[in-house]
């Protein structure tokens, strides 16, 4: 049961498994704050519900909704998707939920990182910082509370000792200004149970909300194999970022000494916020609206997909690149069924499918 | 997972086990409404926390607290007691939670009876009517929704085909005015998986809140053995009630044809509400305060104990009868450790330890 412990996962023989390892559950939240989700969050709720339904075809899904939204969430989702009450500040469980770790006996525990709303960008965030604890209690797993600020979207692991992250995010002074890079890396090692951390420089262009989470830029398909957000357009500010990531990954080896096989996933066309979309945001709260100005480019990436048991649930942007990206992922995951969903409403909120999910391993 | 089904537990091979059979969990809620719990519910919260701690020495406990009270509940309870968010109208999980049933493979399901606040005595009760559904989802068990109004405190079973209940409650027109006694009994049979229903007439005197729930009057110690609330005082209005129950039980046999061994548990002295206790109630809500007038007698009974794995958690009233009652229960349950707790603050709210608990079988 959820008992904070002064030890670390690594010392206790736990490691974070790769997302491609088997899951017991997918955790999601239910969007509602009208200053980040247009039109009273209705379109976002429909998009989240569509994602939840798609994932539930592959594995159990739990959706956490506030007391006020429970009835609406329950009515919007099929019976086989579990809906539980949880007070949250927003709906990005990749970043708010625990990072689950397992040991060789397949016992599961949760890491409860400090959460500060991506560098104190949005307040309040006290409830979001409690989410990991609450989910550990619901899941009935013991909990490690870390003093380090970290969001789940800023790391990817291969389950075999390698972690992928970005300097733009983890070294940003808005997260852990008192920790050195070496100290941060040491925390990743002891909590995630990894022995090698590969530092990419920057995340995806205009992913300012998260300061460049790696989960929009690159991810593990399986150990030794990486999918990378890519553009061939030299005039695109993303170009240098992807080039740099490619160079670093090409020069690196993983924890077991393997070089990486890198697959380029071409970005969709530039996605910008429309006036109508901006006008749908409430200006009431101490919220996100200013980050959502009309014409502003968003960090659209196919890399932000979720790996489910036997499935891939990936973003779609009604863009000519959708089909090729889907085909590319299907080729990378021949044993999984790829489902592509319209995800613009999630993108408008500042993330995508991977950002709103968190896997609990078997 | 929680899928309502048009079948019944009996048809599916499920039965309600006796409370003395092994539990996986005890469910409780967290009191907060100031019109039923004096002094802003603080004393009641401490009493509930004491009960939760006592039960948690024997089996896992989950406490359901509202979003607004989660932090307070979490801080008031030790880490090994799980606290989850749940919106409720009040805190009587015996009556709001599902009645759990099991089959020979020890699969567990929940019965979600209609709940109408003990005959529409207190409004609103919509959230309480949703509690069983929410708990089934949290527990990950399938759910039977019954059209019949029933509270868990109005039934006791021996797990071998026998149900104990009272006419005062189940035949009260404030519950199921359109159902005949035969129809109600048929529902008990098909949902609880019993073949014999033993109807006692009335519950405990002044148990007006529930209209005489059986769980203050009589319960199964094990199949064939019953503990009965008792008084030798012929001038006490309770006298005739206990005499009648004794007569009916003496004349009855259980589902397997056994006569009952009946153990009389002598009542505590008359417990009445004080002016100070009454004055501590908020008159703000559409609440309970009128039922709690100073000088009013309360339905104090030692029968309202909880049977935990290896333990008995029973009421105490700071009364001379406390010790004998405790000794009597210890003699009836030699293999369990009896814990007696001061329960006046729960009694003031209209029930006792059994009323605020609900066991989930293994």
Interface residues (C-beta under 8 A of the other chain):
Chain A: X1 X2 X3 X4 X60 X66 X67 X70 X79 X80 X82 X83 X84 X85 X86 X87 X134 X137 X138 X140
Chain B: X1 X2 X3 X4 X60 X66 X67 X70 X79 X80 X82 X83 X84 X85 X86 X87 X134 X137 X138 X140
